[in-house]
Amino acid sequence: MRKVLISLLLASAAASPALAERPDPSDREQARAERQQAREDRQSAREDRSSSNQSESNSRPEPRNIEPRQQPPVERQEVQPAYERQGHANFGGGANTPPVQRQQLQADRSERAGQRAERLQQLRDNRELRQSSRPTPRVLHTRPPVVSNVPRPGTQPPLRVERNRAPVQWSSNWRNNNRYDWQNHRRHHRSLFHLGFYYDPFGWGYNPFQIGWRMWPNYYSSRFWINDPWYYRLPYAPPGTRWVRYYDDAILVDTWSGQVVDVIYNFFW
């Protein structure tokens, strides 16, 4: 009997935890209800937040297009170019050059080009005149040159007063002497008579001189002397005279008065 009681006690003790751990159905329903209520609360809270955000966005004023404030027009001041401030001209005539100054530069260039062309043409005319085989133009043959104290084209200096000076003794008969056959000598030695360009001291151009006319001293200075006349088969000059070169002519001139004593046209070439 005692053993039966002990076994019953042990069986009841073993069954009591299982009974204690079995949940009550009402508790489960209450927990489920609480969870459902919590979910509804959270859903309503989210809806409240979204509605409040929407209301705030609707109540926010729309941005207005604010036009920028118009500034009063600023008067432009004409700035003087640097080359005008410094007093220098723009010789390049570039894009920055004012139109008036550009026109002036172009006019200056055309004027200088015209002057250069005129000088070149004058040099060509003088060269053709010296090397031409046609008769020498009688530029000054129509009338004797005018006496003047100032060098001018077509003039001759005043006659110097001679003080007990013996006249120059000269004869043109030397042309009949075969010793002075300069033409034959030039045919065999043409290079000796080719002296190149003649520089006119006044730039007047060629004017043929006749015997008796007077030359300005610049034409019979030492730079134009023929120091060795026999080199060209010319007779030696008497004292007080000199053979000089005038363009392509050989002139015997009295160095005291500048008077032409003898002349050979187209002597050089």
LINPEZI-V696585 format. One record per pair of residues at least 4 apart in sequence whose C-alpha atoms are under 6 Angstrom apart, sorted by the first residue. I is the first residue (numbers start at 1). J is the second residue. Records with the same first field share a line. If there is no record, write none. Layout:
I: J, J
//
This chain:
83: 87, 88, 89
93: 97, 102
125: 129
128: 132
145: 154, 155
146: 155
147: 155, 156, 157, 158
148: 157
149: 157
156: 214, 215
157: 216
160: 257
180: 233, 234
182: 186, 233
186: 190
193: 268
194: 269
198: 247
211: 260, 261, 262
212: 259, 260
213: 259, 260
214: 258, 259, 260
215: 258
220: 224
224: 244, 245
225: 243, 244
226: 243, 244
229: 234, 236
230: 234
237: 241, 242
240: 255
241: 253, 254, 255
242: 252, 253
243: 251, 252
244: 250, 251
245: 249, 250
248: 266, 267, 268, 269
249: 264, 265, 266, 267
250: 263, 264, 267
251: 262, 263
252: 261, 262
253: 258, 259, 260, 261
254: 258, 259
//
